[in-house]
């Protein structure tokens, strides 16, 4: 359900190469009332973002074929039309340096695997409602 007019987009871009993870993320995003645009690698996410900036948020796996999630975020932060989109980065790596690098690159929220559906749902809600989030879109 994409809202039209001055309403913020209700679409969330999900990029993850793991089919089980894609299914989990998509299910929860839809349960929260958003439309999921789902791709299985970073190159496809990049291709979509080149022509479409109408997303409420992005959810990217850090490690993907062709283009990593962090590379997508770096690209997004160089494009004025994409800067407002908050990003949740997911990674199996529990490395503080990686987390710091991610935030410097422009990641809004970082979630480490493994996580349960409730943890992801809570993190998603924080991502989408945090008023101090530079990417969040205020209600119209």
ABEGO torsion letter per residue (X at the ends): XBBBEABBBABBBBBBABAAAAAAAAAAAAAAGBBBBBBABAAAAAAAAAABABBABBBBBABBBGBBAAAAAAAAAABAAAAABBBBBBBABBBAAAAAAAAAAGBABBBBOBBBAAAAAAAAAAAAABAABAABBBBX
